[in-house]
Amino acid sequence: MEFRCKRYKEKKLRYFIETTTGRCASCIFVSTKYSLFVSKEEWEKVREEREERELAVARLKV
């Protein structure tokens, strides 16, 4: 799942989300208007996908 705000799409920047706020780290740093907000449901889906991938990697290591 990919989340990118308008600023990142326009400037083709690498995207890093600050997980405590749900906003991109660079937008926070430069105090720019933010165009994307991720809902709790979307964050939950991201968390579940991450856990599934971590389990898959752990199984490969065994």
Distance bins in CASP14 RR format, pairs under 12 A and 6 or more apart:
PFRMAT RR
TARGET T0000
AUTHOR 0000-0000-0000
RMODE 2
METHOD distances of the structure
MODEL  1
1 15 0 0 0 0 0 1 0 0 0 0 0
1 17 0 0 0 0 0 1 0 0 0 0 0
1 38 0 0 0 0 1 0 0 0 0 0 0
1 39 0 0 0 0 0 1 0 0 0 0 0
1 41 0 0 0 0 0 1 0 0 0 0 0
1 42 1 0 0 1 0 0 0 0 0 0 0
1 43 0 0 0 0 1 0 0 0 0 0 0
1 44 0 0 0 0 0 1 0 0 0 0 0
1 45 1 0 0 1 0 0 0 0 0 0 0
1 46 1 0 1 0 0 0 0 0 0 0 0
1 47 0 0 0 0 0 1 0 0 0 0 0
1 48 0 0 0 0 0 1 0 0 0 0 0
1 49 1 0 0 1 0 0 0 0 0 0 0
1 50 0 0 0 0 1 0 0 0 0 0 0
1 53 0 0 0 0 0 1 0 0 0 0 0
2 8 0 0 0 0 0 1 0 0 0 0 0
2 9 0 0 0 0 0 1 0 0 0 0 0
2 15 1 0 0 1 0 0 0 0 0 0 0
2 17 0 0 0 0 0 1 0 0 0 0 0
2 36 0 0 0 0 0 1 0 0 0 0 0
2 38 0 0 0 0 0 1 0 0 0 0 0
2 42 0 0 0 0 0 1 0 0 0 0 0
2 46 0 0 0 0 0 1 0 0 0 0 0
2 49 0 0 0 0 0 1 0 0 0 0 0
3 9 0 0 0 0 0 1 0 0 0 0 0
3 15 1 0 0 1 0 0 0 0 0 0 0
3 16 0 0 0 0 0 1 0 0 0 0 0
3 17 1 0 0 1 0 0 0 0 0 0 0
3 18 0 0 0 0 0 1 0 0 0 0 0
3 19 0 0 0 0 0 1 0 0 0 0 0
3 22 0 0 0 0 1 0 0 0 0 0 0
3 23 0 0 0 0 1 0 0 0 0 0 0
3 24 0 0 0 0 1 0 0 0 0 0 0
3 27 0 0 0 0 0 1 0 0 0 0 0
3 34 0 0 0 0 0 1 0 0 0 0 0
3 35 0 0 0 0 0 1 0 0 0 0 0
3 36 1 0 0 1 0 0 0 0 0 0 0
3 37 0 0 0 0 1 0 0 0 0 0 0
3 38 1 0 1 0 0 0 0 0 0 0 0
3 39 0 0 0 0 0 1 0 0 0 0 0
3 42 1 0 0 1 0 0 0 0 0 0 0
3 43 0 0 0 0 1 0 0 0 0 0 0
3 45 0 0 0 0 0 1 0 0 0 0 0
3 46 0 0 0 0 1 0 0 0 0 0 0
4 10 0 0 0 0 1 0 0 0 0 0 0
4 11 0 0 0 0 0 1 0 0 0 0 0
4 12 0 0 0 0 1 0 0 0 0 0 0
4 13 0 0 0 0 1 0 0 0 0 0 0
4 14 0 0 0 0 1 0 0 0 0 0 0
4 15 1 0 1 0 0 0 0 0 0 0 0
4 16 0 0 0 0 0 1 0 0 0 0 0
4 17 0 0 0 0 1 0 0 0 0 0 0
4 23 0 0 0 0 0 1 0 0 0 0 0
4 24 1 0 0 1 0 0 0 0 0 0 0
4 26 0 0 0 0 0 1 0 0 0 0 0
4 27 0 0 0 0 0 1 0 0 0 0 0
4 34 0 0 0 0 0 1 0 0 0 0 0
4 35 0 0 0 0 1 0 0 0 0 0 0
4 36 1 0 0 1 0 0 0 0 0 0 0
4 38 0 0 0 0 0 1 0 0 0 0 0
5 11 0 0 0 0 0 1 0 0 0 0 0
5 13 0 0 0 0 1 0 0 0 0 0 0
5 15 1 0 0 1 0 0 0 0 0 0 0
5 16 0 0 0 0 0 1 0 0 0 0 0
5 17 0 0 0 0 1 0 0 0 0 0 0
5 18 0 0 0 0 0 1 0 0 0 0 0
5 22 0 0 0 0 0 1 0 0 0 0 0
5 23 1 0 0 1 0 0 0 0 0 0 0
5 24 1 0 1 0 0 0 0 0 0 0 0
5 25 0 0 0 0 0 1 0 0 0 0 0
5 26 0 0 0 0 1 0 0 0 0 0 0
5 27 1 0 0 1 0 0 0 0 0 0 0
5 28 0 0 0 0 0 1 0 0 0 0 0
5 30 0 0 0 0 0 1 0 0 0 0 0
5 32 0 0 0 0 1 0 0 0 0 0 0
5 33 0 0 0 0 1 0 0 0 0 0 0
5 34 1 0 0 1 0 0 0 0 0 0 0
5 35 1 0 1 0 0 0 0 0 0 0 0
5 36 1 0 1 0 0 0 0 0 0 0 0
5 37 0 0 0 0 1 0 0 0 0 0 0
5 38 0 0 0 0 0 1 0 0 0 0 0
6 13 0 0 0 0 0 1 0 0 0 0 0
6 15 0 0 0 0 0 1 0 0 0 0 0
6 24 0 0 0 0 0 1 0 0 0 0 0
6 27 0 0 0 0 1 0 0 0 0 0 0
6 32 0 0 0 0 1 0 0 0 0 0 0
6 33 0 0 0 0 1 0 0 0 0 0 0
6 34 0 0 0 0 1 0 0 0 0 0 0
6 35 1 0 1 0 0 0 0 0 0 0 0
6 36 1 0 0 1 0 0 0 0 0 0 0
7 13 1 0 0 1 0 0 0 0 0 0 0
7 15 0 0 0 0 1 0 0 0 0 0 0
7 23 0 0 0 0 0 1 0 0 0 0 0
7 24 1 0 0 1 0 0 0 0 0 0 0
7 25 0 0 0 0 0 1 0 0 0 0 0
7 26 1 0 0 1 0 0 0 0 0 0 0
7 27 1 0 0 1 0 0 0 0 0 0 0
7 28 0 0 0 0 0 1 0 0 0 0 0
7 29 0 0 0 0 0 1 0 0 0 0 0
7 30 0 0 0 0 1 0 0 0 0 0 0
7 31 0 0 0 0 0 1 0 0 0 0 0
7 32 1 0 0 1 0 0 0 0 0 0 0
7 33 0 0 0 0 1 0 0 0 0 0 0
7 34 0 0 0 0 1 0 0 0 0 0 0
7 35 1 0 0 1 0 0 0 0 0 0 0
7 36 0 0 0 0 1 0 0 0 0 0 0
8 14 0 0 0 0 1 0 0 0 0 0 0
8 15 1 0 1 0 0 0 0 0 0 0 0
8 16 0 0 0 0 1 0 0 0 0 0 0
8 17 0 0 0 0 0 1 0 0 0 0 0
8 23 0 0 0 0 0 1 0 0 0 0 0
8 24 1 0 0 1 0 0 0 0 0 0 0
8 25 0 0 0 0 0 1 0 0 0 0 0
8 26 1 0 0 1 0 0 0 0 0 0 0
8 27 0 0 0 0 1 0 0 0 0 0 0
8 30 0 0 0 0 0 1 0 0 0 0 0
8 32 0 0 0 0 0 1 0 0 0 0 0
8 34 0 0 0 0 0 1 0 0 0 0 0
8 35 0 0 0 0 1 0 0 0 0 0 0
8 36 0 0 0 0 1 0 0 0 0 0 0
9 15 0 0 0 0 1 0 0 0 0 0 0
9 24 0 0 0 0 0 1 0 0 0 0 0
9 35 0 0 0 0 1 0 0 0 0 0 0
9 36 0 0 0 0 1 0 0 0 0 0 0
10 32 0 0 0 0 0 1 0 0 0 0 0
10 35 0 0 0 0 1 0 0 0 0 0 0
11 24 0 0 0 0 0 1 0 0 0 0 0
11 26 0 0 0 0 1 0 0 0 0 0 0
11 27 0 0 0 0 0 1 0 0 0 0 0
11 30 0 0 0 0 0 1 0 0 0 0 0
11 32 0 0 0 0 0 1 0 0 0 0 0
13 24 0 0 0 0 1 0 0 0 0 0 0
13 25 0 0 0 0 0 1 0 0 0 0 0
13 26 1 0 0 1 0 0 0 0 0 0 0
13 27 0 0 0 0 1 0 0 0 0 0 0
13 29 0 0 0 0 0 1 0 0 0 0 0
13 30 0 0 0 0 0 1 0 0 0 0 0
13 32 0 0 0 0 0 1 0 0 0 0 0
14 24 0 0 0 0 1 0 0 0 0 0 0
14 25 0 0 0 0 0 1 0 0 0 0 0
14 26 0 0 0 0 1 0 0 0 0 0 0
15 22 0 0 0 0 0 1 0 0 0 0 0
15 23 0 0 0 0 0 1 0 0 0 0 0
15 24 1 0 1 0 0 0 0 0 0 0 0
15 25 0 0 0 0 1 0 0 0 0 0 0
15 26 0 0 0 0 1 0 0 0 0 0 0
15 27 0 0 0 0 1 0 0 0 0 0 0
15 36 0 0 0 0 1 0 0 0 0 0 0
15 38 0 0 0 0 0 1 0 0 0 0 0
16 22 0 0 0 0 0 1 0 0 0 0 0
16 23 0 0 0 0 0 1 0 0 0 0 0
16 24 1 0 0 1 0 0 0 0 0 0 0
16 25 1 0 1 0 0 0 0 0 0 0 0
16 26 1 0 0 1 0 0 0 0 0 0 0
16 27 0 0 0 0 1 0 0 0 0 0 0
16 28 0 0 0 0 1 0 0 0 0 0 0
16 29 0 0 0 0 0 1 0 0 0 0 0
17 23 1 0 0 1 0 0 0 0 0 0 0
17 24 1 0 1 0 0 0 0 0 0 0 0
17 25 1 0 0 1 0 0 0 0 0 0 0
17 26 0 0 0 0 0 1 0 0 0 0 0
17 27 0 0 0 0 1 0 0 0 0 0 0
17 28 0 0 0 0 0 1 0 0 0 0 0
17 34 0 0 0 0 0 1 0 0 0 0 0
17 36 0 0 0 0 1 0 0 0 0 0 0
17 37 0 0 0 0 0 1 0 0 0 0 0
17 38 1 0 0 1 0 0 0 0 0 0 0
17 42 0 0 0 0 0 1 0 0 0 0 0
17 43 0 0 0 0 1 0 0 0 0 0 0
17 46 0 0 0 0 1 0 0 0 0 0 0
18 24 1 0 0 1 0 0 0 0 0 0 0
18 25 1 0 1 0 0 0 0 0 0 0 0
18 26 0 0 0 0 1 0 0 0 0 0 0
18 27 0 0 0 0 1 0 0 0 0 0 0
18 28 1 0 1 0 0 0 0 0 0 0 0
18 29 0 0 0 0 1 0 0 0 0 0 0
18 34 0 0 0 0 0 1 0 0 0 0 0
18 38 0 0 0 0 0 1 0 0 0 0 0
19 25 0 0 0 0 1 0 0 0 0 0 0
19 28 0 0 0 0 0 1 0 0 0 0 0
19 38 0 0 0 0 1 0 0 0 0 0 0
19 43 0 0 0 0 1 0 0 0 0 0 0
19 46 0 0 0 0 1 0 0 0 0 0 0
19 47 0 0 0 0 1 0 0 0 0 0 0
19 50 0 0 0 0 0 1 0 0 0 0 0
20 28 0 0 0 0 0 1 0 0 0 0 0
20 43 0 0 0 0 0 1 0 0 0 0 0
21 27 0 0 0 0 1 0 0 0 0 0 0
21 28 1 0 0 1 0 0 0 0 0 0 0
21 29 0 0 0 0 0 1 0 0 0 0 0
21 34 0 0 0 0 1 0 0 0 0 0 0
21 36 0 0 0 0 0 1 0 0 0 0 0
21 37 0 0 0 0 1 0 0 0 0 0 0
21 38 0 0 0 0 1 0 0 0 0 0 0
21 43 0 0 0 0 0 1 0 0 0 0 0
22 28 0 0 0 0 1 0 0 0 0 0 0
22 34 0 0 0 0 1 0 0 0 0 0 0
22 36 0 0 0 0 1 0 0 0 0 0 0
22 37 1 0 0 1 0 0 0 0 0 0 0
22 38 1 0 1 0 0 0 0 0 0 0 0
22 39 0 0 0 0 0 1 0 0 0 0 0
22 40 0 0 0 0 0 1 0 0 0 0 0
22 42 0 0 0 0 1 0 0 0 0 0 0
22 43 1 0 0 1 0 0 0 0 0 0 0
22 46 0 0 0 0 0 1 0 0 0 0 0
23 29 0 0 0 0 0 1 0 0 0 0 0
23 30 0 0 0 0 0 1 0 0 0 0 0
23 31 0 0 0 0 0 1 0 0 0 0 0
23 32 0 0 0 0 1 0 0 0 0 0 0
23 33 0 0 0 0 0 1 0 0 0 0 0
23 34 1 0 1 0 0 0 0 0 0 0 0
23 35 0 0 0 0 1 0 0 0 0 0 0
23 36 1 0 0 1 0 0 0 0 0 0 0
23 37 1 0 0 1 0 0 0 0 0 0 0
23 38 0 0 0 0 1 0 0 0 0 0 0
24 30 0 0 0 0 0 1 0 0 0 0 0
24 32 0 0 0 0 1 0 0 0 0 0 0
24 33 0 0 0 0 0 1 0 0 0 0 0
24 34 1 0 0 1 0 0 0 0 0 0 0
24 35 0 0 0 0 1 0 0 0 0 0 0
24 36 1 0 0 1 0 0 0 0 0 0 0
24 37 0 0 0 0 0 1 0 0 0 0 0
24 38 0 0 0 0 0 1 0 0 0 0 0
25 32 0 0 0 0 0 1 0 0 0 0 0
25 34 0 0 0 0 0 1 0 0 0 0 0
26 32 0 0 0 0 1 0 0 0 0 0 0
26 34 0 0 0 0 0 1 0 0 0 0 0
27 33 0 0 0 0 1 0 0 0 0 0 0
27 34 1 0 1 0 0 0 0 0 0 0 0
27 35 0 0 0 0 1 0 0 0 0 0 0
27 36 0 0 0 0 1 0 0 0 0 0 0
27 37 0 0 0 0 0 1 0 0 0 0 0
28 34 0 0 0 0 1 0 0 0 0 0 0
36 42 0 0 0 0 0 1 0 0 0 0 0
37 43 0 0 0 0 0 1 0 0 0 0 0
38 44 0 0 0 0 0 1 0 0 0 0 0
38 45 0 0 0 0 1 0 0 0 0 0 0
38 46 1 0 0 1 0 0 0 0 0 0 0
38 47 0 0 0 0 0 1 0 0 0 0 0
39 45 0 0 0 0 1 0 0 0 0 0 0
39 46 0 0 0 0 0 1 0 0 0 0 0
40 46 0 0 0 0 0 1 0 0 0 0 0
40 47 0 0 0 0 0 1 0 0 0 0 0
41 47 0 0 0 0 0 1 0 0 0 0 0
41 48 0 0 0 0 0 1 0 0 0 0 0
42 48 0 0 0 0 0 1 0 0 0 0 0
42 49 0 0 0 0 0 1 0 0 0 0 0
43 49 0 0 0 0 0 1 0 0 0 0 0
43 50 0 0 0 0 0 1 0 0 0 0 0
44 50 0 0 0 0 0 1 0 0 0 0 0
44 51 0 0 0 0 0 1 0 0 0 0 0
45 51 0 0 0 0 0 1 0 0 0 0 0
45 52 0 0 0 0 0 1 0 0 0 0 0
46 52 0 0 0 0 0 1 0 0 0 0 0
46 53 0 0 0 0 0 1 0 0 0 0 0
47 53 0 0 0 0 0 1 0 0 0 0 0
47 54 0 0 0 0 0 1 0 0 0 0 0
48 54 0 0 0 0 0 1 0 0 0 0 0
48 55 0 0 0 0 0 1 0 0 0 0 0
49 55 0 0 0 0 0 1 0 0 0 0 0
49 56 0 0 0 0 0 1 0 0 0 0 0
50 56 0 0 0 0 0 1 0 0 0 0 0
50 57 0 0 0 0 0 1 0 0 0 0 0
51 57 0 0 0 0 0 1 0 0 0 0 0
51 58 0 0 0 0 0 1 0 0 0 0 0
52 58 0 0 0 0 0 1 0 0 0 0 0
52 59 0 0 0 0 0 1 0 0 0 0 0
53 59 0 0 0 0 0 1 0 0 0 0 0
53 60 0 0 0 0 0 1 0 0 0 0 0
54 60 0 0 0 0 0 1 0 0 0 0 0
54 61 0 0 0 0 0 1 0 0 0 0 0
55 61 0 0 0 0 0 1 0 0 0 0 0
55 62 0 0 0 0 0 1 0 0 0 0 0
56 62 0 0 0 0 0 1 0 0 0 0 0
END
